[in-house]
Structures are given as structure tokens and as C-alpha cells.
Amino acid sequence: MKKQLLIAAVAATMATVSIADVSITGSGKMNYVNTDSATETLDTNTFTNELDLNVTGKSGDTTVFMNIENLSANSTAALNVKSAYMASSIADVNVQIGSWYSSDSLLSNGGAGNNKFKASTTVGGVSITFEDQTDAAEAITFAGDVAGVSIKHKMSNDGAGADTADTTLSGSIGGVNVAYRTINSDAANADKESIEVSTEMNGVTFTYASVDVDGTGTTASDGYLGTFATAQNEINGFGIKTALAGNTIQVKMIDSKLTSTATDDSRTKIVVTRPLASGATFEATYTDLDAAAGSTSDSKTLDLELSVSF
């Protein structure tokens, strides 16, 4: 009898483990960056690594998610919990509460947000989302499709009295993908807009992207145009991408301005990406900067990256 009870207890424990819905995913990358500057004292050699671990636990319609990131540059390192939230549903309303990052885009580099709440539902084919954050912005977003065009309109208050309307239109016209976004704000020099257009012909993808900020405003762009150490007022970029001998090759020409009246910084980027037999991906990025500040600020940068996702 005791043996039977022991077997039953072990079986119950194993059953509990087997039905637990927990998944772990993540990614890692290592970079070596060499910068050869026209001003020799600005030359650098940098080793960095970035490790991300995603832990997701589910029970029915309820999910708990945590993203842990480790950043290391030369002799410094930082362990950071980027996202930690619980999501569930109440009737037809999906709710989420906790901390998570906003999305990267042409107009912004995603940032952290703590003590956030989000509730969303769909009415008549239109998605309605309400977001709030302790002592910070609250927003309501409407999203849907009209005649094949995706439309998203977000109305928010920044917590300091400035109202903002953020509208995005995206779709495909005759094989050309177009995404346009405009932000209108009561705050001074905060209006901004972006557009990205891409199409594919004979195995080559052509992309044009542009960002413009009102007055003296600036943006820390991300997405196709990349990130910038200093926020910019205007950014324009054109690029092509194709496959060649097992590699993906991209060439981008990007001009940016600190202010609307400044001279352009011009960058030419060549990016070669190749999957490796080990399951990792190797990427080499060469950037030639022709700086507005003059030839003494010009530089050439080589970034070698090894990355993997699981």
C-alpha cells in the first residue's frame, strides 16, 4: 500500500511538471567594433555583448512574461529587467499590467515604461486599446483596415498637459509597400512625420525612408534608418538589398541633420549577413561617415557581429 501511495505521489508530481506551460527563448550577440577616425585620438576598438532571456509562463488565458537583458561594453556590465508583466482576459477584454518597452520605429527608439496598464478589445472590426501609466501618459488607440489600408490613430496626453495625435497609414499599392506616420502635438517643436516605401524587383528590394521633425525638434530614430548617438532633426535614406552566394547584402545611403539649417552628415553603409552551420549568424557592417563638421570628424567603422536566437 505504501509503495502504491509513493508511486501515485511521484506520478502526480510528474504530471504537474508535464502540464506546466513554461517556455524559455532568447538571443545573444557579440560585437567587435573598430572605428578609424580622421582625428587619430578618436580611434576606438570596442568589444560588446548583449544577451536576452525571455521567460513565459501560461495558465489558461493568463500569461506572465519577463525579459532579462545583460549588456556588456569593455569593462562595464549591466543586468536589466526590460519587461515584466502579466496579461489576461476578462470577458472580451484583454488586459496587461506591469513594465514593458515601447516599440522601435522611424520616429523613436523604444523606451522603458513602468507601472503600466493596457486594456484592449475589438468592436465591429475596430481594435480599441486604452493605456495608462502611473504619473505619466494615458492614451487611447483605434486601429482597423479600410479598403486594404491599415489605419491606426492614437490620442494621448503626456502627463504634463500636452495632447498628441499619432496617426499611421500603411498598405500595398501595385506591389509597393508604403507606411506613413504623422504626430501632431501641443508641445513646442514636437510635430514629426515619417514615410517608408519599399518594393521588390528581380530579387532586389529597394527602400526609401525619411524622417522630419518640426522646428528645432529632434528624434532618436530607429528601424530602417538605424540609431544615432545624437538626436536628429531630419533623416533621409535609400537602400537596396539582395541575396548573393548565400549572403544577404545591403547598401544604404543615409543623410541626417542636427537642425533644419545644418549641413548633412552623410553615411554609406554596407551590410553583409550570412547564416553559419553552427546555427549562429555572422554580420559585417562597414560605415563610411562624411561628417558635416568637416574632414577632421570623418570616420570609417567596421562592426563584426556574431548572433544567435533560440
N, C-alpha and C positions, 0 to 999 in steps of 0.2 A: 504493500500500500504506500509506504514511504517513497519507494522508487517511482511509483506511478505519479505521486504528487510532485516529486522533483522533476520528472520528465515533463509534466504538464507546465510547471513553472518556467522551465527553460524554453519550452515551445512558445509560451506566451510572450516571453522576452524577445525571442527571435521574431515573432510575428509583429511585435511593436516596432522593431527596427526596420523590418521589411516594408511596412506601410508608411513609415515616416517619409514625407515628401520634402527632402532637403537636397539642394543642388549647389555645387561649387564650380564657378567658372572664373576665368581671369586672363591676364595678359602680362607680358613682360617685355621690356626693350632696353637695349644698351646702346649708347651713342658715344662715338668719338668725333669731336668737332675741332677742326683746325681752321683758324682764321688768320689769313695773311693780309695785314693792313699796310696801306701806303705809308702810315706812320708806324715805324717798326716797334715802338714801345707798346702799341696796342695789339700786337700779335698774341694769340692765345692758343692753348691746347687744352681741351676740356673733356673729361670722361664723366658721363652721367648714366644713371639707370632709373627706370620707372617701373614699379611693379604694382599691379592692381589685382585685388582679390574680391570677387563677388560671391556673397553667400545669400541664398534664397531659401526660405522655409515656407511651406504651404500647408494649410489645413482647410479643406473645402474652398470657399471663395475668399479666404483671408491669406494674405501674403506678408511676410516680414522680410525686408531686404536690407543688406548692408554692403557698402563698397568701401574697402580699405585700400589706401594708396601709400606706397613708400617711394619718396623721391630722394635721390642722392646725387649731389654735384660736388666732385672733388672730395673735400674732407668733411662736407656737411651732409646731413641726412635728416629727413622728417617723416614721421608716420602720421597719416592724416585720415580720419574717417570722413570721406566726402559725402556719403549718403547713408542715412539710417532712417527707415520709415516703415510704417505698417499701412497696408491697403486692404480694403474690404468692400463689401456692398451691403446696402440697406434698401430692400425692395429693388427698384430700378436705378438707384443712385450709387455710383462708385465713389468711395471716399478714400483719402490718403492723408496721413498726418506724420510729421517728422521733419527731417532735414534732407534736402537734395539740391543738386546743382541745376541751374537753368541751362538751356541748350545753347551750343555754339551756333553762330550764324555769321553772315557777311557783316552785320551791324554790331555784333557784340561777341566778346569772349565769355563763355558761360561762367557764372559765379555761384558761390555758395549761398544758401539761404537756410536759416534755422527756424524752428518753431513755426512750420508752415502747415497750412490746411488746404485741401483741394477736394471739391465735390463736383462730379460730372454726371450728366445724363443725356439722353437723346430724345428729342421731341420732334415728330414729323420729319425725320431725316436730318435734323439740325442738332449738332452736338453743342451742349451748353455746359461751360465749366466756370465754377466760381473758385477763386483762390484768395487766401488771406494769410497774413504773417504778423506775428506779434510785433507791435510798434513799427510796422512798415507797410509796404504797399498792399492794396487789395485790388482785385481785378475780376472782370467777367469776360468770357470769350465765347463767341458764336462761330461755329465752323460748319461748312457743308459744301456740296457740289451744285453748281448751276451750269447746265449745258456743257458739261465736261471740264469746267473750270473750278478748281478748289479755291474756296474763299474762307479766310479766317480774319475775324475782326475782334480785337481785344481792347477793352476800355479799362483804364487803371488810374489809380491815384498813388503817388509816390510816398505818401505819408507825411509830406511837408506842404501839401496844398496844391501841387501841380497835377493837372489832369492830362492823360496821354491817350491818344487813339492810335493803335497799331494795326495796320491792315496788310494782309498778304494775299496776292493772287498768283496762282500757279496752274500750269496746264501745258498741253502739247498742241501745236498748230502746224500741220503739214510736216510732222517729223522733227519740228524744232521745239525743244523744251524751254519754257520761259517761266521765271519766277520773279515777281516784282513785289517790293515791300516798301511801305511808307510809314513813318512815325511822326505824328504831329503832337507837340507838347506845349503846355502853357509856360514851361520853364524856358528861360532865355537860351538861345543857341543850341536847342536840343532837338529841333526837327532834323530828320535824316531820311534818306531813301537808298535803296539798293536794287540792282537788277542783275540777274544771271541768265544767260542764254547759251544753250548748247545744242549741238546736232552731230550726227554721225554720218560720214560718207566714206564708202570704200574702206572700212575698217579703221578710219581715223576720226577721233572725236575732237570737235572744235568748240571751245568755250570762251565766252566773254563775260566779265564780271565788273561791276562798278559800284562804288560807294561814294555818297556825297552828304556832307553834314552842313547844316545852315550856319552862316556867320562864322564865328570863331570856335564853334563846337568841334569835338573830336570823337573818334570811335576807335576802340580796340578790336579791330576786325578779326574774324576767324573764318573757317570754312575755306573756300577755294582760294582766296587771296592770302591766306596764312595769317600768322600773328605778327605784331610789330612791337618792338621794345618800347616805343613811344607812340601814344595815340595819334592818329592821323585825321586830317580834315577831308581829304579826297584820296581815293584809291581807284585805279583802273588796271585791269589785267586781261591779257589774251593768252590762250594756250592751246596746244594740241597734244593729243595722247594716242598712242598706238602700241600694238604688240609686235615684237621683233625678236626672233630666235629665242623664244621662251621668256623674254623680258617684257616688262611694261615700261615704255619710255614716255616721259612728259617733258615738254618745253614750255616755260611760262615767261612772259614779259610783263612786268608789273611796274607801274609808275605810281608814286604816292607823294602827297604834300602835307606838311605840318599845318599850313594855313592856306586859305584860298588864293593868296597872292604870292606864295612861296614858289621857289623853283623845284621841279620834280626831283625826287630820288628815283633812280631807275635801276631795276633789278632784272637780271636774266637768270632763270633757274632751270637746271637740267636735272631731272629725277629719273633714276633707273631702279626698277624694283624687280626682284627675282625670287621665286619660291625655291627653297633648298630641300634636298632629300631628307634632311633631319626633321622637317616639319616647321622649321623657322623660315622667316622671310628676311632677305637682305635688301637694304635700300641705300643708295648713294645719292646725295643731293649736293650739287655744285651751284653756288650762288655768286654771281659777279655783280657787285654793287657800285654804281656810278653815283656818288653822293652829291646832293645839291650844295653841300658846304664846301666843295672844292676837292681837287685831286688828293689832298692830304688825308681826306676822310674816306677815300675809296677802299674797298676791301674785296677779297676773294675768300669764300668759305667752303670747306668740304666737310660734309656731315655723313658719317658712315653709321648705319643703324642695323642692328640685328634684333628682330622681334618675333614673338610667338604668342598665339592665343590658344586657350584650351577651354 
